[in-house]
Amino acid sequence: MNTFPALERIKSERGIVSFKLPAQWADSLEAYFERNDKKTDGRYTVSIKSPRKVRSTGKGSQNHRVNGFCQQIATSTGQPFDDIKKRAKQLAVDMGYPILSDDNGNPIYDLWGNVQGVSEGDDISTTECKYLIDAVEQIAAFCDVRLYEGENQ
């Protein structure tokens, strides 16, 4: 599956939809079509959605907050950091956090039948990252862990 963020639409005649593809992706997409045109008879499934504001990274960002809070919970409870984060993603899915899926769009489940949330390294929006932060805060409340932001902990 190929995903191209925020392509510019080129207005054309009714029934024909075109997008301007950045040069760095043109060869890759052309090679994809060459490999698959015979198998698909030149037909493709296309999904279109509006671009969204991506979440921030680095110091003071949402991503930094998620990881910092997960680390505080892990340190306070003795539970592995990755387990805290995985559980937070599972809780956040119920709020609207994106579900990890295979190439066919089917949800990916863990061994116990729980849906998996996407990596926050994926192109998630600020709203979706807020769901993850809310879930981490719920875990902290459940574990009676007081979370701190910034340098003074």
VEXKOLVEX-720728 format. One line per 3 residues: number of its first residue (from 1); for each residue x, y, z of N, C-alpha, C. Coordinates in Angstrom, 1 decimal, padded with zeros to 4 digits. Layout:
BEGIN
NUM	X Y Z X Y Z X Y Z; ...
***
This chain:
BEGIN
1	000.8 -001.2 000.0 000.0 000.0 000.0 000.9 001.2 000.0; 000.6 002.2 -000.8 001.3 003.5 -000.9 000.4 004.6 -000.3; 001.0 005.4 000.5 000.3 006.5 001.1 001.2 007.8 000.8
4	000.5 008.8 000.3 001.2 010.0 000.0 000.4 011.1 000.7; 001.0 011.8 001.6 000.4 012.8 002.4 000.2 014.1 001.7; -001.0 014.7 001.8 -001.3 016.1 001.3 -000.9 016.4 -000.1
7	-001.4 015.6 -001.0 -001.1 015.9 -002.5 -002.0 017.0 -003.0; -001.5 017.7 -003.9 -002.3 018.8 -004.5 -003.1 018.3 -005.6; -004.4 018.6 -005.5 -005.4 018.1 -006.6 -005.3 019.0 -007.8
10	-005.2 018.4 -009.0 -005.2 019.1 -010.2 -006.6 019.0 -010.8; -007.2 020.2 -011.0 -008.6 020.2 -011.5 -008.6 019.7 -013.0; -009.5 018.8 -013.3 -009.6 018.3 -014.6 -011.0 018.1 -015.0
13	-011.3 017.4 -016.0 -012.7 017.2 -016.4 -013.4 016.3 -015.5; -014.7 016.4 -015.5 -015.6 015.5 -014.7 -015.3 014.1 -014.9; -015.2 013.3 -013.8 -015.0 011.9 -013.9 -013.5 011.5 -013.9
16	-012.6 012.5 -014.0 -011.2 012.2 -014.0 -010.6 013.0 -012.8; -009.9 012.3 -011.9 -009.3 012.9 -010.7 -007.8 012.8 -010.8; -007.1 013.9 -010.7 -005.6 013.8 -010.8 -005.0 014.6 -009.6
19	-003.8 014.1 -009.2 -003.0 014.7 -008.2 -001.6 015.0 -008.6; -001.0 016.0 -008.1 000.4 016.3 -008.4 001.2 015.6 -007.4; 002.1 014.7 -008.0 002.9 013.8 -007.1 004.3 014.4 -007.1
22	004.9 014.6 -005.8 006.3 015.1 -005.7 007.2 014.2 -006.5; 008.3 014.8 -007.1 009.2 014.0 -007.9 009.9 012.8 -007.2; 010.1 013.0 -005.9 010.8 011.9 -005.2 009.9 010.6 -005.1
25	008.6 010.7 -005.3 007.8 009.6 -005.3 007.3 009.0 -006.6; 007.6 009.8 -007.7 007.1 009.5 -009.0 007.6 008.2 -009.5; 008.9 007.9 -009.4 009.5 006.7 -009.9 009.0 005.5 -009.1
28	008.9 005.6 -007.8 008.4 004.6 -007.0 007.0 004.2 -007.4; 006.1 005.1 -007.6 004.7 004.8 -007.9 004.6 004.3 -009.3; 005.4 004.8 -010.2 005.4 004.2 -011.6 005.9 002.8 -011.6
31	006.9 002.5 -010.8 007.4 001.1 -010.7 006.3 000.2 -010.1; 005.5 000.7 -009.1 004.4 000.0 -008.5 003.4 -000.4 -009.6; 003.0 000.6 -010.4 002.0 000.4 -011.4 002.5 -000.6 -012.4
34	003.8 -000.5 -012.8 004.4 -001.5 -013.8 004.3 -002.9 -013.2; 004.5 -003.1 -011.9 004.5 -004.4 -011.3 003.1 -005.0 -011.2; 002.1 -004.1 -011.0 000.8 -004.5 -010.7 -000.3 -004.4 -011.7
37	-000.1 -003.6 -012.8 -001.1 -003.3 -013.8 -001.7 -004.6 -014.4; -000.8 -005.6 -014.7 -001.3 -006.8 -015.3 -002.2 -007.6 -014.3; -001.8 -007.7 -013.1 -002.5 -008.4 -012.0 -003.9 -007.8 -011.8
40	-003.9 -006.4 -011.8 -005.1 -005.7 -011.4 -006.0 -005.2 -012.6; -005.5 -005.5 -013.8 -006.1 -005.0 -015.1 -006.2 -003.4 -015.0; -005.1 -002.9 -014.4 -005.0 -001.4 -014.3 -006.0 -000.7 -013.4
43	-006.6 -001.5 -012.5 -007.6 -001.0 -011.6 -007.0 -001.0 -010.2; -007.3 000.1 -009.4 -006.8 000.2 -008.0 -007.8 000.7 -007.1; -007.7 000.3 -005.8 -008.6 000.9 -004.8 -007.9 002.1 -004.3
46	-008.6 003.2 -004.2 -008.1 004.5 -003.8 -008.9 005.0 -002.6; -008.2 005.5 -001.6 -008.8 006.1 -000.4 -008.4 007.6 -000.4; -009.3 008.4 -000.1 -009.0 009.9 -000.1 -009.5 010.4 001.2
49	-008.7 011.2 001.9 -009.1 011.9 003.1 -008.4 013.3 003.2; -008.9 014.2 003.9 -008.3 015.5 004.1 -007.1 015.4 004.9; -006.1 016.2 004.6 -004.9 016.2 005.4 -005.2 016.7 006.8
52	-004.4 016.3 007.8 -004.7 016.7 009.2 -003.4 017.3 009.8; -003.6 018.0 010.8 -002.4 018.6 011.5 -001.7 017.4 012.2; -000.4 017.3 011.9 000.3 016.2 012.6 000.8 016.6 014.0
55	000.9 015.6 014.8 001.3 015.9 016.2 002.8 016.4 016.2; 003.1 017.1 017.3 004.4 017.6 017.5 005.4 016.6 018.0; 006.7 016.8 017.9 007.7 016.0 018.4 008.7 016.9 019.1
58	009.6 016.3 019.8 010.7 017.0 020.5 010.3 017.5 021.9; 011.2 018.2 022.5 010.9 018.7 023.9 009.6 019.5 024.0; 008.8 019.2 025.0 007.6 020.0 025.2 006.4 019.5 024.2
61	006.7 018.5 023.4 005.7 018.1 022.5 004.7 017.0 023.1; 003.7 016.7 022.3 002.7 015.7 022.7 003.5 014.3 022.8; 004.3 014.0 021.8 005.1 012.8 021.8 005.9 012.7 023.1
64	006.6 013.8 023.4 007.5 013.8 024.6 006.6 013.6 025.9; 005.4 014.1 025.9 004.5 014.0 027.0 004.1 012.5 027.2; 003.7 011.9 026.1 003.3 010.5 026.1 004.4 009.6 026.7
67	005.6 009.8 026.1 006.7 008.9 026.6 007.1 009.2 028.0; 007.1 010.5 028.4 007.5 010.9 029.7 006.5 010.3 030.8; 005.2 010.4 030.5 004.2 009.9 031.4 004.3 008.4 031.5
70	004.5 007.7 030.4 004.6 006.2 030.4 005.8 005.8 031.2; 006.9 006.6 031.1 008.1 006.3 031.9 007.9 006.5 033.4; 007.2 007.5 033.7 006.9 007.8 035.1 006.0 006.7 035.7
73	005.0 006.2 035.0 004.2 005.1 035.4 005.0 003.9 035.6; 005.8 003.6 034.6 006.7 002.4 034.6 007.6 002.4 035.8; 008.2 003.5 036.1 009.1 003.7 037.2 008.4 003.5 038.5
76	007.2 004.1 038.6 006.4 004.0 039.9 005.8 002.6 040.2; 005.5 001.9 039.1 004.8 000.6 039.3 005.7 -000.6 039.1; 006.9 -000.4 038.5 007.7 -001.5 038.2 007.3 -002.3 037.0
79	006.4 -001.8 036.2 005.9 -002.4 035.0 006.8 -002.0 033.8; 006.9 -002.8 032.8 007.7 -002.4 031.7 007.1 -001.2 030.9; 007.9 -000.3 030.5 007.5 000.9 029.7 006.6 000.5 028.5
82	007.1 -000.5 027.8 006.3 -000.9 026.6 004.9 -001.5 026.9; 004.8 -002.1 028.0 003.5 -002.6 028.5 002.5 -001.5 028.8; 003.1 -000.5 029.4 002.2 000.7 029.8 001.8 001.4 028.5
85	002.7 001.6 027.5 002.3 002.3 026.3 001.3 001.4 025.5; 001.5 000.1 025.4 000.6 -000.8 024.6 -000.8 -000.7 025.2; -000.9 -000.8 026.5 -002.2 -000.7 027.2 -002.8 000.7 026.9
88	-002.1 001.7 027.0 -002.6 003.1 026.7 -003.2 003.1 025.3; -002.5 002.5 024.3 -003.0 002.5 022.9 -004.3 001.8 022.8; -004.4 000.6 023.5 -005.6 -000.1 023.5 -006.8 000.7 024.1
91	-006.5 001.4 025.2 -007.6 002.2 025.7 -007.9 003.4 024.8; -006.9 004.0 024.2 -007.1 005.1 023.3 -007.9 004.7 022.0; -007.8 003.5 021.6 -008.6 003.0 020.4 -010.1 003.3 020.6
94	-010.6 003.0 021.9 -012.0 003.3 022.1 -012.4 004.7 022.1; -011.4 005.6 022.2 -011.6 007.1 022.1 -011.5 007.6 020.6; -011.0 006.8 019.7 -010.8 007.2 018.4 -009.4 007.1 017.9
97	-008.5 006.6 018.7 -007.1 006.4 018.3 -007.0 005.4 017.1; -006.2 005.6 016.1 -006.2 004.7 014.9 -005.7 003.3 015.3; -006.4 002.3 014.6 -006.1 000.9 014.9 -005.1 000.5 013.9
100	-004.1 -000.3 014.4 -003.1 -000.9 013.5 -003.8 -001.9 012.6; -003.5 -001.8 011.3 -004.1 -002.8 010.3 -003.1 -003.3 009.4; -003.5 -004.4 008.7 -002.6 -005.0 007.8 -002.8 -004.3 006.4
103	-002.2 -004.8 005.4 -002.2 -004.2 004.1 -003.6 -004.2 003.4; -004.5 -005.1 003.9 -005.9 -005.1 003.4 -006.8 -004.3 004.3; -006.3 -003.6 005.3 -007.2 -002.8 006.1 -007.8 -003.5 007.3
106	-007.4 -004.8 007.5 -008.0 -005.5 008.6 -007.2 -005.2 009.9; -008.0 -005.1 011.0 -007.3 -004.8 012.3 -006.3 -005.9 012.7; -005.3 -005.5 013.3 -004.3 -006.5 013.8 -004.5 -006.6 015.4
109	-004.7 -007.8 015.8 -004.9 -008.1 017.2 -003.7 -008.7 017.9; -003.6 -008.6 019.2 -002.5 -009.2 019.9 -002.9 -010.7 020.2; -002.1 -011.4 020.9 -002.4 -012.9 021.1 -003.7 -013.1 022.0
112	-004.1 -012.0 022.7 -005.3 -012.1 023.6 -006.5 -011.5 023.0; -006.4 -011.2 021.7 -007.6 -010.7 021.0 -007.9 -009.2 021.1; -006.9 -008.4 021.7 -007.0 -007.0 021.8 -006.5 -006.3 020.6
115	-007.3 -005.2 020.1 -006.8 -004.5 019.0 -005.5 -003.8 019.3; -004.7 -003.5 018.3 -003.4 -002.8 018.5 -003.6 -001.4 018.0; -003.1 -000.4 018.7 -003.1 001.0 018.2 -001.8 001.2 017.4
118	-001.9 002.1 016.4 -000.8 002.4 015.6 000.4 003.0 016.4; 001.6 002.9 015.8 002.7 003.5 016.4 002.5 005.0 016.4; 002.9 005.7 017.5 002.8 007.2 017.4 003.7 007.8 016.5
121	004.7 007.0 015.9 005.6 007.5 014.9 004.9 007.6 013.6; 003.7 006.9 013.4 002.9 007.0 012.2 002.3 008.4 012.2; 001.7 008.7 011.1 001.1 010.1 010.8 -000.2 010.2 011.6
124	-000.1 010.4 012.9 -001.3 010.6 013.7 -001.5 012.1 013.9; -002.8 012.5 014.1 -003.1 013.9 014.3 -002.9 014.3 015.7; -003.0 015.6 016.0 -002.9 016.1 017.3 -004.0 015.6 018.2
127	-005.2 015.5 017.6 -006.4 015.0 018.3 -006.2 013.5 018.7; -005.7 012.7 017.8 -005.4 011.3 018.1 -004.4 011.1 019.1; -003.4 012.0 019.1 -002.3 011.9 020.1 -002.9 012.3 021.5
130	-003.9 013.3 021.5 -004.5 013.7 022.7 -005.3 012.5 023.3; -005.9 011.6 022.5 -006.5 010.4 023.0 -005.5 009.5 023.7; -004.3 009.4 023.1 -003.3 008.6 023.8 -002.9 009.2 025.1
133	-002.7 010.5 025.1 -002.4 011.2 026.4 -003.4 011.0 027.4; -004.7 011.1 027.0 -005.8 010.9 028.0 -005.8 009.4 028.5; -005.5 008.5 027.7 -005.4 007.1 028.1 -004.3 006.9 029.1
136	-003.1 007.5 028.8 -002.0 007.3 029.7 -002.4 008.0 031.1; -003.0 009.1 031.1 -003.5 009.7 032.3 -004.5 008.8 033.1; -005.3 008.1 032.3 -006.3 007.2 033.0 -005.5 006.1 033.7
139	-004.5 005.5 033.0 -003.6 004.5 033.6 -003.0 005.0 034.9; -002.4 006.2 034.8 -001.8 006.9 036.0 -002.8 007.0 037.1; -004.0 007.4 036.9 -005.0 007.6 037.9 -005.3 006.2 038.5
142	-005.5 005.2 037.7 -005.8 003.8 038.1 -004.7 003.3 039.0; -003.4 003.6 038.7 -002.3 003.1 039.4 -001.9 004.1 040.6; -002.6 005.1 040.7 -002.4 006.1 041.8 -001.0 006.7 041.6
145	-000.6 007.1 040.4 000.7 007.7 040.1 000.4 009.2 039.7; 001.1 010.1 040.4 001.0 011.5 040.1 002.0 011.8 039.0; 001.5 012.4 037.9 002.4 012.7 036.8 002.9 014.1 036.8
148	004.1 014.3 036.4 004.7 015.6 036.4 005.2 016.0 035.0; 005.1 017.2 034.7 005.6 017.7 033.4 006.7 018.6 033.6; 007.6 018.7 032.6 008.7 019.6 032.7 009.9 019.0 033.4
151	010.8 019.9 033.8 012.1 019.6 034.4 012.0 019.2 035.9; 011.0 019.8 036.6 010.9 019.6 038.0 010.0 018.5 038.4; 010.6 017.4 038.6 009.9 016.2 039.0 010.2 015.7 040.3
***
